[in-house]
Amino acid sequence: MRIALLGGTGNIGEGLALRWAPKHDVIIGSRSAEKAEEAAAFCEELLLEKGKTCELSGEDNIQAIADCEVIVLALQYQYAMPTAVAIKGKLNSSAIVVSPVVPMTKDGFLRYEPSQKYGSAALEIKNTLSDNEVVSAFHTTPAARLLDLDDKLGLDVLVCGSEKPKKVVMGLIKDIGGLTPFDAGPLEASYMLESITPLLINISARNRIKNSSIRIVGQQIK
């Protein structure tokens, strides 16, 4: 599958690139093509050190999305929305957009603060990219753990969206060893996923831990 990681020069973007590149055609996107190429070369070198070959390249954001089946907005909220506007009309209509985006502000502690009009970053992105399916995921996946290729992860990923694109994204999550996807409902439920991110960061800060995440524990219904 051909995957574009916009904002792929950041930690979450590079982490996903490292985990997906051995199995998929991954393009790292950035406002600067030069920075994107540097990030791709860095990831490729790390993978080669582990004996893994890959398809990795770097382009500016607009070039990166060409012919891609999945586009991940691996960006902070304040950059994700202008990027969504910039790529509007340039995506294949069948392309799936993945949002790990979280609107947060800091006022003594991190606070989840989405647009009052849309209620979540995912729905705001969907409003902008109305011709494309949007799926929200990776809000509780620590970037630092993705970057550490020796980390076996053992984490769960909550996913919201329409059934067909959600199934595609859940398949990609399964391609990352150590991540288990869980269906968390329609895109309208994304506000619940997004709000977990600042909660985890606040818990980490107050309890002197790092890279906190979640696991879903329960009994399977037969």
Rosetta silent file (secondary structure, phi, psi, omega in degrees, C-alpha in Angstrom):
SEQUENCE: MRIALLGGTGNIGEGLALRWAPKHDVIIGSRSAEKAEEAAAFCEELLLEKGKTCELSGEDNIQAIADCEVIVLALQYQYAMPTAVAIKGKLNSSAIVVSPVVPMTKDGFLRYEPSQKYGSAALEIKNTLSDNEVVSAFHTTPAARLLDLDDKLGLDVLVCGSEKPKKVVMGLIKDIGGLTPFDAGPLEASYMLESITPLLINISARNRIKNSSIRIVGQQIK
SCORE:     score description
SCORE:     0.000 S_00000001
   1 L     0.000  144.516 -179.560    0.000    0.000    0.000 S_00000001
   2 E   -96.563  117.550 -172.690    1.198    3.530   -0.772 S_00000001
   3 E  -122.465  129.139  173.900    1.144    5.678    2.390 S_00000001
   4 E  -105.063  131.188  178.007    1.971    9.386    2.771 S_00000001
   5 E  -110.088   96.275 -179.211    2.969   10.680    6.195 S_00000001
   6 E   -80.932  130.554 -168.509    2.430   14.453    6.179 S_00000001
   7 L    79.775   24.921 -175.236    4.471   16.008    8.936 S_00000001
   8 L   -71.502   -3.203  176.956    6.560   12.876    8.658 S_00000001
   9 L   -85.689   -8.059  176.385    9.679   14.644    9.910 S_00000001
  10 L   -84.975  174.750 -173.580    8.207   14.691   13.439 S_00000001
  11 H   -62.782  -45.410 -178.614    8.488   11.829   15.920 S_00000001
  12 H   -66.680  -37.693  178.166    5.111   10.187   15.266 S_00000001
  13 H   -65.056  -46.906  179.150    5.644   10.447   11.501 S_00000001
  14 H   -65.985  -36.745  178.542    9.132    8.957   11.622 S_00000001
  15 H   -63.214  -44.255  177.931    7.939    6.268   14.017 S_00000001
  16 H   -67.231  -37.246  177.532    5.154    5.187   11.671 S_00000001
  17 H   -60.077  -45.813 -179.778    7.556    5.339    8.717 S_00000001
  18 H   -61.704  -38.750 -175.171    9.975    2.984   10.476 S_00000001
  19 H   -80.271  -29.575 -177.082    7.231    0.510   11.339 S_00000001
  20 H   -94.731  -29.668 -171.143    5.447    0.527    7.955 S_00000001
  21 L   -56.788  -34.505  179.049    8.284    0.929    5.453 S_00000001
  22 L   -64.991  -18.211 -176.529    9.401   -2.748    5.471 S_00000001
  23 L  -116.559  -16.203 -174.088    5.910   -3.743    4.256 S_00000001
  24 L  -135.714  165.070  175.928    4.586   -0.705    2.380 S_00000001
  25 E   -86.415  104.035 -172.631    5.601    2.076   -0.012 S_00000001
  26 E  -108.228  132.529  176.416    6.007    5.001    2.403 S_00000001
  27 E  -118.634  122.275  175.365    6.474    8.663    1.454 S_00000001
  28 E   -86.895  127.179  179.642    7.458   11.163    4.137 S_00000001
  29 E  -110.843  149.449  177.278    5.944   14.582    3.495 S_00000001
  30 E  -156.131  164.107  173.260    6.928   17.996    4.825 S_00000001
  31 L   -63.487  -27.033  178.120    6.572   21.650    3.877 S_00000001
  32 L  -108.803  116.940  178.207   10.275   21.341    3.000 S_00000001
  33 H   -60.136  -35.426 -179.306   11.168   18.610    0.504 S_00000001
  34 H   -63.044  -44.793  178.706   14.765   18.750    1.779 S_00000001
  35 H   -64.510  -37.902  178.936   13.713   18.000    5.357 S_00000001
  36 H   -64.093  -42.031  178.414   11.476   15.182    4.114 S_00000001
  37 H   -64.418  -39.333  178.691   14.357   13.630    2.174 S_00000001
  38 H   -64.187  -42.203  179.328   16.618   13.867    5.243 S_00000001
  39 H   -64.763  -40.408  178.793   13.988   12.159    7.407 S_00000001
  40 H   -63.503  -42.303  179.403   13.532    9.392    4.817 S_00000001
  41 H   -65.316  -39.682  178.224   17.291    8.807    4.662 S_00000001
  42 H   -61.689  -46.741 -179.616   17.497    8.724    8.479 S_00000001
  43 H   -66.065  -40.647 -179.786   14.704    6.138    8.724 S_00000001
  44 H   -62.298  -39.956  179.748   16.149    4.065    5.909 S_00000001
  45 H   -65.104  -43.133  178.770   19.537    3.965    7.661 S_00000001
  46 H   -61.716  -41.097 -179.592   17.983    2.838   10.948 S_00000001
  47 H   -68.672  -38.403  178.542   16.094    0.058    9.187 S_00000001
  48 H   -64.028  -34.878  176.894   19.172   -1.095    7.294 S_00000001
  49 H   -62.112  -26.772  178.383   21.033   -1.361   10.608 S_00000001
  50 L   -93.997    6.243  178.464   18.328   -3.842   11.622 S_00000001
  51 L    77.213   23.374 -178.087   18.723   -5.742    8.363 S_00000001
  52 L  -111.374  129.565  174.623   15.436   -4.501    6.923 S_00000001
  53 L   -91.375  156.904 -175.146   15.000   -3.256    3.364 S_00000001
  54 L  -158.057  166.422  172.675   12.301   -0.707    2.579 S_00000001
  55 E  -109.973  100.308 -177.981   10.637    1.673    0.129 S_00000001
  56 E  -132.368  135.602  175.477   11.086    5.147    1.635 S_00000001
  57 E  -146.696  166.085  179.834   11.196    8.561   -0.007 S_00000001
  58 E  -127.978  136.100 -179.301   10.725   12.208    0.946 S_00000001
  59 E  -144.565  166.939  168.851    8.733   14.908   -0.847 S_00000001
  60 E   -68.903  160.974 -171.417    6.983   18.173   -0.108 S_00000001
  61 H   -53.613  -42.310 -176.553    3.441   17.575    1.159 S_00000001
  62 H   -68.102  -41.669  177.860    1.698   18.127   -2.178 S_00000001
  63 H   -69.424  -32.956 -175.621    4.045   15.798   -4.070 S_00000001
  64 H   -64.585  -32.219 -174.282    3.910   13.224   -1.268 S_00000001
  65 L   -82.035   -7.859 -176.328    0.169   12.607   -1.585 S_00000001
  66 L   -57.275  123.916  175.565    0.278   11.775   -5.316 S_00000001
  67 L    61.497   19.874  179.590   -1.372    8.386   -5.969 S_00000001
  68 L   -85.257  143.483  178.063   -1.425    7.532   -2.258 S_00000001
  69 L   -88.254  -27.915  179.823   -4.097    5.248   -0.860 S_00000001
  70 E  -135.729  133.963  177.680   -3.651    6.407    2.747 S_00000001
  71 E  -124.504  123.860  178.984   -2.561    9.823    4.027 S_00000001
  72 E  -104.069  124.582  175.655   -1.676   10.336    7.702 S_00000001
  73 E   -87.742   81.682 -176.315   -1.805   13.877    9.084 S_00000001
  74 L   -85.657   62.607 -170.194    1.044   13.378   11.560 S_00000001
  75 L  -136.368  153.951  169.731    0.868   17.008   12.658 S_00000001
  76 L   -67.420  154.454 -173.863   -0.019   19.164   15.619 S_00000001
  77 H   -51.754  -43.954 -175.058   -3.510   20.637   15.406 S_00000001
  78 H   -66.607  -20.320  177.463   -2.364   24.145   14.486 S_00000001
  79 H  -101.214  -25.728 -177.071   -0.503   22.774   11.456 S_00000001
  80 H   -65.540  -41.263 -175.861   -2.889   19.959   10.539 S_00000001
  81 H   -68.503  -45.926  175.019   -5.800   22.197    9.593 S_00000001
  82 H   -61.417  -33.848  178.292   -3.849   24.469    7.177 S_00000001
  83 H   -67.621  -40.351  176.970   -2.315   21.320    5.657 S_00000001
  84 H   -60.309  -41.286  177.402   -5.780   19.814    5.171 S_00000001
  85 H   -63.975  -40.799 -177.242   -6.830   22.990    3.361 S_00000001
  86 H   -66.061  -33.511 -177.185   -3.682   22.898    1.205 S_00000001
  87 H   -93.696   -5.705 -179.960   -4.257   19.312    0.035 S_00000001
  88 L   -56.338  131.473  178.888   -8.017   19.682   -0.511 S_00000001
  89 L    83.298   -6.720 -179.266   -8.909   18.772   -4.091 S_00000001
  90 L  -106.667   -5.208  179.594   -5.474   17.236   -4.699 S_00000001
  91 L   -88.639  149.904  167.468   -6.192   13.845   -3.138 S_00000001
  92 L   -61.130  140.061 -177.820   -7.518   10.814   -4.956 S_00000001
  93 L   -63.294  -22.576 -179.940  -11.198   10.566   -4.044 S_00000001
  94 L   -88.069   -5.680 -176.929  -10.585    7.011   -2.825 S_00000001
  95 L   -68.253  139.643  176.625   -7.727    8.025   -0.496 S_00000001
  96 E   -98.795  130.892  178.969   -8.264    7.486    3.232 S_00000001
  97 E  -102.543  126.225  179.767   -7.072   10.251    5.575 S_00000001
  98 E  -104.610  129.374 -179.393   -5.903    9.166    9.037 S_00000001
  99 E  -116.173  112.458  167.038   -6.021   11.689   11.877 S_00000001
 100 L   -98.714   17.034 -170.117   -4.023   11.261   15.085 S_00000001
 101 L   -74.040  138.355  179.813   -4.535   15.025   15.586 S_00000001
 102 L  -133.144  119.338  174.801   -5.417   16.386   19.050 S_00000001
 103 L   -78.269  117.633 -178.249   -6.409   20.017   19.800 S_00000001
 104 E  -135.207  149.274  170.451   -4.792   20.856   23.142 S_00000001
 105 E  -130.977  159.474 -179.813   -4.047   23.948   25.206 S_00000001
 106 E  -117.329  124.300  178.537   -1.991   24.317   28.373 S_00000001
 107 L  -144.497   71.439 -173.246   -3.317   26.151   31.417 S_00000001
 108 L    86.461  -34.251  173.737   -1.535   24.632   34.395 S_00000001
 109 L  -151.012  165.555  179.753   -2.257   21.259   32.801 S_00000001
 110 E   -75.308  134.708 -177.676   -3.014   20.069   29.296 S_00000001
 111 E  -124.089  133.784  175.376   -6.628   20.568   28.306 S_00000001
 112 E   -75.730  124.099 -174.007   -8.478   19.012   25.362 S_00000001
 113 L  -143.089   78.368  178.775   -9.969   21.914   23.412 S_00000001
 114 L   -78.106  169.175  173.948  -11.485   21.112   20.008 S_00000001
 115 L   -58.034  131.949  178.695  -13.391   23.534   17.822 S_00000001
 116 L   -63.311  -29.519 -177.933  -16.823   24.168   19.354 S_00000001
 117 L   -69.265  -40.393 -173.600  -18.346   23.966   15.890 S_00000001
 118 L  -105.555  -27.352  175.437  -17.063   20.461   15.080 S_00000001
 119 L    85.848  -14.003  175.642  -16.346   18.903   18.470 S_00000001
 120 L  -161.434  157.096  177.267  -13.205   17.034   17.372 S_00000001
 121 H   -64.260  -38.722 -177.682  -10.206   17.472   15.096 S_00000001
 122 H   -60.736  -43.624  179.566  -11.290   14.445   13.059 S_00000001
 123 H   -70.613  -31.705  176.639  -14.697   15.955   12.244 S_00000001
 124 H   -67.499  -40.528  176.971  -13.088   19.298   11.436 S_00000001
 125 H   -65.528  -41.474  178.388  -10.721   17.555    9.019 S_00000001
 126 H   -61.650  -38.148  177.857  -13.646   15.630    7.518 S_00000001
 127 H   -63.234  -36.787  179.163  -15.492   18.907    6.954 S_00000001
 128 H   -74.592  -46.252 -177.222  -12.460   20.247    5.051 S_00000001
 129 L  -101.530   60.623 -170.489  -11.727   17.065    3.104 S_00000001
 130 L   -65.518  -20.648 -179.561  -15.364   16.225    2.441 S_00000001
 131 L   -83.057   -7.819 -175.095  -14.613   14.067   -0.630 S_00000001
 132 L  -118.796  151.180  173.465  -12.449   11.663    1.371 S_00000001
 133 E   -75.364  139.319  177.635  -13.019    9.180    4.161 S_00000001
 134 E  -119.617  135.052  177.689  -11.389   10.177    7.460 S_00000001
 135 E  -126.811  136.173  177.951  -10.402    7.716   10.177 S_00000001
 136 E  -103.740  137.175 -176.451   -9.043    8.692   13.596 S_00000001
 137 L  -166.925  168.564  173.587   -6.339    6.567   15.244 S_00000001
 138 L    71.368   17.022 -178.083   -2.958    6.515   17.072 S_00000001
 139 L   -68.729  -23.761 -177.288   -3.923    9.070   19.741 S_00000001
 140 L  -114.105   17.416 -179.222   -2.499    6.902   22.529 S_00000001
 141 L   -97.510  109.180 -177.159    0.523    5.495   20.670 S_00000001
 142 L   -65.498  125.886 -179.259    3.734    7.041   22.088 S_00000001
 143 H   -59.238  -39.473 -177.265    5.989    8.248   19.266 S_00000001
 144 H   -61.408  -31.981 -179.393    9.138    7.455   21.255 S_00000001
 145 H   -76.935  -34.077  174.856    8.156    3.804   21.457 S_00000001
 146 H   -64.560  -37.493 -178.169    7.513    3.579   17.704 S_00000001
 147 H   -68.845  -25.902 -179.778   10.959    5.070   17.078 S_00000001
 148 L   -87.372   99.806 -175.318   12.648    2.413   19.204 S_00000001
 149 L   -68.084  -11.530  175.508   12.770   -0.585   16.869 S_00000001
 150 L   -86.969   -9.426 -179.394   13.760   -2.838   19.766 S_00000001
 151 L   -79.501  123.267 -178.791   10.494   -1.998   21.548 S_00000001
 152 L   -81.616   -3.206  174.895    7.961   -4.834   21.138 S_00000001
 153 L    67.370  -89.017 -176.387    5.174   -2.325   21.959 S_00000001
 154 L    69.317   44.040 -175.725    2.290   -4.487   23.216 S_00000001
 155 E  -120.889  160.697  176.326   -0.179   -1.597   22.926 S_00000001
 156 E  -108.591  148.106 -178.839   -3.769   -1.151   21.807 S_00000001
 157 E  -125.314  121.837  178.068   -4.968    1.428   19.258 S_00000001
 158 E   -87.480  137.623 -172.729   -8.521    2.778   19.255 S_00000001
 159 E  -132.135  131.209  176.980   -9.954    3.545   15.813 S_00000001
 160 E  -122.111  143.311  177.018  -13.016    5.576   14.760 S_00000001
 161 L   158.828 -177.479  174.525  -14.533    5.948   11.302 S_00000001
 162 L   -69.338  156.109 -168.604  -16.869    4.437    8.727 S_00000001
 163 H   -58.949  -49.703 -174.563  -16.738    0.662    8.516 S_00000001
 164 H   -65.814  -53.543  178.741  -14.872    0.119    5.223 S_00000001
 165 H   -65.539  -32.133  178.361  -12.023    2.657    5.648 S_00000001
 166 H   -62.593  -38.891  179.170  -11.763    1.786    9.340 S_00000001
 167 H   -64.086  -38.080  177.884  -11.144   -1.847    8.385 S_00000001
 168 H   -63.035  -46.949 -178.308   -8.313   -0.758    6.049 S_00000001
 169 H   -66.623  -38.991  177.638   -6.643    1.299    8.782 S_00000001
 170 H   -63.462  -34.091  174.917   -7.057   -1.474   11.334 S_00000001
 171 H   -64.539  -40.293  177.583   -5.292   -3.786    8.884 S_00000001
 172 H   -66.504  -35.401  177.241   -2.393   -1.342    8.652 S_00000001
 173 H   -64.792  -40.557  177.670   -2.220   -1.181   12.443 S_00000001
 174 H   -63.389  -26.440  178.151   -1.975   -4.980   12.562 S_00000001
 175 L   -68.079  -17.415  175.976    0.978   -4.697   10.156 S_00000001
 176 L   -92.708  107.974 -178.257    2.867   -2.994   12.977 S_00000001
 177 L   -56.163  132.293  178.288    3.935   -5.821   15.250 S_00000001
 178 L    94.529   -2.268  175.505    2.839   -5.273   18.840 S_00000001
 179 E  -112.267  133.362  178.093   -0.136   -3.016   18.073 S_00000001
 180 E  -118.768  119.574 -179.879   -3.709   -4.319   18.355 S_00000001
 181 E   -81.608  145.319  174.177   -6.527   -2.223   16.836 S_00000001
 182 E  -128.002  132.716  177.356   -9.917   -1.868   18.518 S_00000001
 183 E   -71.078  117.262 -177.878  -13.057   -0.565   16.832 S_00000001
 184 L  -108.688   11.400  174.833  -14.128    2.488   18.870 S_00000001
 185 L   110.350 -168.590 -178.962  -17.137    3.469   16.772 S_00000001
 186 L   -73.254  171.452 -178.264  -17.996    6.022   14.074 S_00000001
 187 H   -59.110  -30.960 -179.562  -15.992    9.159   13.338 S_00000001
 188 H   -61.313  -18.866  179.265  -18.392   11.138   15.533 S_00000001
 189 H   -87.280    3.121 -174.585  -16.918    9.312   18.554 S_00000001
 190 H   -61.057  -27.566 -178.807  -13.421   10.689   17.839 S_00000001
 191 H   -60.667  -30.267  179.219  -13.684   13.331   20.554 S_00000001
 192 H   -70.904  -39.842  177.227  -13.467   10.570   23.136 S_00000001
 193 H   -64.719  -49.407 -175.318  -10.268    9.169   21.600 S_00000001
 194 H   -59.713  -37.116 -176.344   -8.657   12.576   21.189 S_00000001
 195 H   -70.444  -15.739  179.076   -9.337   13.558   24.795 S_00000001
 196 H   -70.473  -29.585 -176.481   -7.349   10.559   26.087 S_00000001
 197 H   -59.904  -55.686  178.719   -4.077   12.071   24.803 S_00000001
 198 H   -63.723  -31.669  176.980   -3.903   15.083   27.166 S_00000001
 199 H   -60.473  -46.941  179.728   -5.185   12.865   29.984 S_00000001
 200 H   -63.383  -40.669  179.941   -2.269   10.449   29.500 S_00000001
 201 H   -65.322  -41.093  177.902    0.254   13.290   29.292 S_00000001
 202 H   -64.335  -41.611  177.823   -1.119   14.843   32.495 S_00000001
 203 H   -61.704  -43.468  179.865   -0.984   11.465   34.262 S_00000001
 204 H   -60.286  -45.668 -177.820    2.609   10.982   33.092 S_00000001
 205 H   -64.625  -39.530 -175.498    3.684   14.398   34.361 S_00000001
 206 H   -80.669  -19.648 -176.664    2.043   13.989   37.771 S_00000001
 207 H  -116.001   11.520  175.249    3.249   10.444   38.348 S_00000001
 208 L    53.309   50.480  173.132    6.766   10.762   36.933 S_00000001
 209 L  -126.945  167.301 -179.983    6.357    8.202   34.173 S_00000001
 210 L  -134.114  157.487  176.852    6.945    8.447   30.444 S_00000001
 211 L    54.946   41.313  179.539    5.414    7.099   27.234 S_00000001
 212 L   -70.745  149.379  179.695    2.181    6.097   28.944 S_00000001
 213 L  -148.763 -161.038 -177.418   -0.472    4.398   26.845 S_00000001
 214 L  -132.835  157.198  168.002   -3.513    2.147   27.258 S_00000001
 215 L  -130.056  143.880  176.382   -4.520   -1.504   27.054 S_00000001
 216 L   -95.573  120.031 -176.652   -8.074   -2.775   26.650 S_00000001
 217 L  -119.539  128.469  178.956   -8.770   -5.508   29.211 S_00000001
 218 L  -174.232 -179.783  178.951  -11.948   -7.569   29.247 S_00000001
 219 L  -104.933  130.378 -178.757  -13.541  -10.946   28.703 S_00000001
 220 L   -66.712  131.724  176.152  -14.403  -12.026   25.163 S_00000001
 221 L   -83.375  126.948 -178.519  -18.142  -12.589   24.611 S_00000001
 222 L   -91.826    0.000    0.000  -18.790  -15.956   23.004 S_00000001
